[in-house]
Amino acid sequence: MSHTAVTETPAATAVDAMAHFAGLLSFETDCWDVHASLTTSTPDFVLLDVRSSTAFTAGHVEGAVSLPRSSMSEDALAEYPSDTVFVVYCAGPHCNGADKAALRLAHLGRPVKKMIGGVTGWLDEGFDLIPG
């Protein structure tokens, strides 16, 4: 049997695939799910825009809170209960700001997910940003 570039490396077993994809979903969410959660229910998370204040003011996801990574501290998070889930985003897939912010939140003992795609993904989905 011949193999293509796709099947040259065998696919993972179903058990390994379940563990892998369940793991990804515990670390990440997408723009569509965030949008749906923000518009159809009371969100059970806090959406953090971790870009600069200037970028936030130029345009951000409605409902997001501006908290640049450099400003993340216990004091900055004091108003949120310790079990608050934070969802972080930055400019987009070309930016690792959300990953750095997620790591910082994890170091502070906070539950966190990254909104994959960031602002670029948000706009790609056809959603708007608001100024301010």
C-alpha angles and dihedrals in degrees: 000000000000122000131216125214086267097055099031087095107047120242117256119262116266090252092052091045091052091051093047098048094041087053092052092051091053089058102036143040129181136239093253094056092045091050092048091049093049095048105036105037146010102285117241091206140053115242111218123198101206097186123105120293088248092056090046091052091049091057138325142166110283108253094026122129119221111236114150113208091244089061097049112120141133088265093052090052097041094106091061123077113248092251094054111129112226123203112199131198138175135178098307148280091319090061127074094194092107091051091050091047092048090051090050092050090048089051087054089054095251126140109244144176130185122232100226115224095027117203091338091055092044091055092042088058089056096252122140132237121219125219124235 
